[in-house]
């Protein structure tokens, strides 16, 4: 989650908490709001409904605030702490290792590799998008690619790879633009 999203979630949470607080205040005698709410307050269900709605909204917006304040963006590097110090491995290094693992497969075109690092869990997810040319047996090919990438990245990091996602596209079905 990037900083803009975090600030937006905190802003929505604060606005929501203020709104639910104002909604809860309509139940009590507040000089400026009492006349406006007088017609509604005569109903028996009014107090319970308003209090339950405002409590529900307060919980939801409190969750928004906590998520915005305490969520961490995905890591740009993997940090491994040893007895002698700290070792950091960049996201680009992990992606490069995964790319080298799939280069030997025939018919692979335009591979794009993305690594998602989970620093707290010390795990990595890898996603590979690539085009194919003249291949059959796609499930077998994808499984072999997954195994090779997982083994390569795990041997590099000496930490578990949580998942390897492969998205294969056929070159023939992609649109090609004509250059004039």
Buried (B, 14 or more C-beta within 10 A) or exposed (E): EEEEEBEBBBEBBBEBBEBBEEBBBBBEEEEEBEEEBEEEBEEEEBBEEBBEEBEEBBEEBBEBBEBBEEEEEEBEBBEEEEEEEEEEBBBEBBBBBBBBBBEEBEEBEEBEBBBBBBBEEBBBBBBBBBBBEEBEEEEEBBEBBBEBBBEBBBEBBEBEBEEBBBEBEEBEEEEEEEEE
